[in-house]
Amino acid sequence: KSSIDDGYCGIELDIIYDENENIIYISHNKIDSTERKKSLSLYFLDEIIRNENVYIWLDWKNTKISNLSKGLEIIQDSMKEYLSKENSLIFIETPYITHNEMLELLNKNKKIAVLNWISYSSEENNLTEKIKNFFRISRAWVYVCFLRDKWVSSHDIKILKLCKNKRKVKSIFIFTINEQEKAEKAFLMGANVVLSDTLK
């Protein structure tokens, strides 16, 4: 709520899906207490933001292929008051490109979008990482330069150098930037959204 009061246009939240209790709650790590899960559930979030003009970025930490459909259903049900608003928009991000693509196929709600996290490169200089970097950069190029109507997020500002002025990607989110100068540089390079813990 304080982020909304500070004037941010959106909020990023980590979420966990508990299949046993059939609940999605806000947390980076799993919680044991049932009462604590309920107090941090998306139903509670829906009560807070139902009348707010903000976008929501849900970073779903524990996706499995088997729980994508049910988890998406719970997100829609938990956030139905917020989603009923005209300008509402929820981004769902998972750690896996394959899961993101499956979510895109499952999702029929135009007020929910899938955000594709792209790791661009690693600074490590061993052979294994160099090979991985080839595939990372190739994947980033496909998503940014070739595929249309994709939403992309990355922690690496270098992704913004790809095919400038010829991008097919719908939007690029860069995280996490807490320095004004770096944020301004990211926007100048073509970032559409910058995630920050401290900038206002």
Beta strands, then each sheet from edge to edge (+ up, - down):
strand 1: 10-18
strand 2: 23-26
strand 3: 55-60
strand 4: 90-94
strand 5: 112-117
strand 6: 151-154
strand 7: 171-174
strand 8: 193-194
sheet 1: 2+ 1- 3- 4- 5- 6- 7- 8-
end
